[in-house]
């Protein structure tokens, strides 16, 4: 209903195509873990007088609907994912759902321990459980599609 397929891998570099393939597989995996996982839910907002759209890779509402998790999927752990989640998606989604507790989840195939990001993070062992817990605000879920 709300879902929209991720962009197709036409005309991209090999790395971009690999990233999009991983994203499709990760989205399929995450949708099996929780019944309220929605991929590519668009949020329309106004910035600097222009209409813009933010489309997180995924959003998951907890079963009691009092919190939600914004999901960003990358092949490898990067500061870019942190920036997208915290500086773009979090403010936009918080404006749309002001009464919800909002958590962030980065899904990666490869974790780069030398990549530093501002603020504390925790490794998530079970993304399905993470969608329901309120233990920490920023999680990194290492998932391999192999």
N, C-alpha and C positions, 0 to 999 in steps of 0.2 A: 504494500500500500504506500508507505512512505519511501520505500527503498528505491535506490537508483543504482544501476550498475556502475562500477568504477570505469574510468576511461579505458578504451581499448588501446592496445600497445602498437598502434600503427604509426610509423614515422618517428619512432623514438630510438634512442641509443640502446645498445644491448643492456646496459645497467638499468635504464628506465623500464625496459620491457620486463626484465627480471623482477624489478620492484613491483610492477603492476601484477605480474603473475603471483608473486608472494602475497600481495594484498588480497587478491581474489580468494586464494586458499585460506588465508587467515580469517577473512570475513565469514567464509563458509564454516570454519571451525568455531569461531566465536558464536555464531548463530545457533550452533548445536548445544552450547553451554548454558544458555539462558533464554527463556521464552520472550523476554522483553528487550532483546538486542535489536537495534535498528541500524542499518548501514546507510551512510550518505544522506542523512536528514539535512536538508538545506535550511539555513537561517538567513533571512534577509534583514539588512540593517542599513542605516544611513551613516556615512563617514565623510566629513569634509564636503557635505552637500550632495554627495553622490550615493546612489543606491548600489550596495555591494552585497555579495553572497558569500557566506562562510559555510563550507560543507565538510564537517569532520568525517573521518573514515567510519566512525561508529559512535553510537550513543546507547547506553544501556540503563534503563530504569530499574531500580530495585523492586522487588515484588510488592512491597508496601507503598511504593511510589513516592517515598520521602527523600530519596537521593538518586542521583544519576552519575554515571561515569562517562566521560568523554574519552574516546579511543583514537589514537593516532598510530598507524602501522608503517614501519620502516624496515628495510632489510637490516640495517645496523643502527645501534644506539648512537644518536647524534644530538648535538645541542639544538639543531634545527627543529627536531621533534618537540623538545621542551619549549622552544620559542613559539611554535605553532599552537601548542596546547595552552600555554599560559598567557601569551600576549594577544592571540587572536580568538581562539575558540572559547576560552574561559570567560572573558568579559561579555562576549556575544550571547553565549548560552545562559550565563548568570542573569542577564537582562531578560531573557525569555522565560526563565524559570527562577524567579527571585526567592521563592520559599523553599527551594530544594538545596540540600547539601550536594556539592559538586566535587567529584573526584576525577583524577586524570590517570590514564593508563597508556603507556607506550608499549606497543607490541613489536618485538624485534626478533629476527633470526639470529643475529650475532650481537653479543653484548661487548662493547668496547670499554673495559674498566678504566682506561686512561682518559676517557671523555668526561670532562667535568661539566656539571650543570649547577646552576644556583639552587640551593635548597636541598632538603633531605629527600631521599628516595628509598624505596624498599623493593626487593625482588619479589614478584608475585609467583607463587607456585601453581595456584589454581585460579584462573581468571573468573570462572563461574562463581567461586566463593568470594573473590574480590568484589564482584558486582554487588554483593549483599553485605559485605563487612563495612565497618566505618573506622577501621584501625589506622589507616594512613591515607594521605591525600594524593600522593604521586607514586604510582607503581610502575615497575618495568616487568613485563611478562615476556620471557624468552621462549619462543615457540618455533619449533622446526617442522617444516612440512615434509620432511623426508622420512 
